[in-house]
Amino acid sequence: MKAFLRGYLRSPPAMIGLLLLLAIVAMAISADWLFPRDPLALAGRPLQWPQGNPRFPLGTDNSGRDIAAQIFHGARISLLIGVVATAIAILVGIVVGALAGYHGGWVDDALMRLTEAFQTLPNFLLLLVLVAVFGSDLSTVTIAIGAVSWPAPARLTRAEFLTLRNREFVQACRTLGMSDARIIFREILPNALPPIIVYASVVMAVAILLESALAFLRLSDPNVASWGNLIGLGRDVLRVQWYVSAIPGLAILLTVLAVSLVGQGLNDALNPRLRKR
């Protein structure tokens, strides 16, 4: 644990990312306290510029809703979607990749063909299809993002299992008569997890961007205060009131940057080659 913390703390970009991420989490936690009203309720005159009214430090949108309230409450939505969609993608990817990499043969062929079938279409195009078929409420969008994001973690997990399945400790487990499930999930998986944990930060960043892209196209849940919905709303007044889109766009940029820098720090801390430097 000390070696992990030392490896993480010695990376300045990782510390910047961690501080940014903690600030975004603090925004999400304090949203109800700072902005107790419904963030989608009308609050004042439409399209007031930031700092133009002390009640609205970030201004108001096309409908007269407080942009600051939507930014703080939208942090919850982005983090919720990022965490849940990443958990779904990593869980499915680990199961598929572990089974394929451990068993090999026809199991590997069948699961990799399934993975390739999902990767035939771009993630966003497949996501559009799922949303069109199953609806655009928040839970459906989150599950759909996780459902299109698992192939890459599956391939990574498979690659790790292919390198580990014939190691001495695995052969010893087989000699002792351990079941395949126990060998996969209790012996090999812990040794394969570090690169998967690092890659989870990439999946989370992409999940946040996918939801924002859906919301920009007005295909996400319109009943929640999300940064993507606010960007899509600002599209109609982009030439004159550009701040409506720019402020949530900056929030998305900082969140994705924070998650990416944290992932880089995890790689520095968990990668044995980098840890020895």
Number of C-alpha atoms within 10 A of each C-alpha: 7 7 11 15 13 13 22 22 16 13 17 12 17 24 17 16 23 19 14 20 21 13 14 21 17 14 19 20 15 15 22 15 9 13 15 11 13 16 23 18 12 15 18 17 14 15 21 23 17 18 11 12 13 9 14 19 16 21 25 28 27 16 15 17 23 27 29 22 24 24 24 26 27 27 25 21 20 25 20 16 24 27 21 18 28 30 18 20 27 25 16 19 25 25 17 24 28 29 21 25 26 24 15 16 10 10 15 19 12 13 18 20 12 13 19 14 11 17 16 9 12 10 17 16 10 18 22 16 12 19 19 11 9 11 16 21 15 18 14 16 25 24 20 24 31 26 21 23 27 26 25 20 26 28 21 19 27 26 17 22 24 17 12 19 19 12 11 10 14 17 13 12 15 13 9 9 10 12 10 15 11 12 19 20 15 11 17 20 20 10 13 21 15 16 17 20 16 21 21 21 23 18 26 27 24 21 27 26 19 21 29 25 19 21 22 20 15 17 19 24 19 16 10 17 23 25 31 28 28 27 26 20 20 24 16 14 16 15 9 10 17 15 24 28 23 15 21 25 17 13 17 22 13 16 24 24 17 26 24 25 24 26 23 21 27 24 22 22 26 21 16 12 9 11 15 8 6
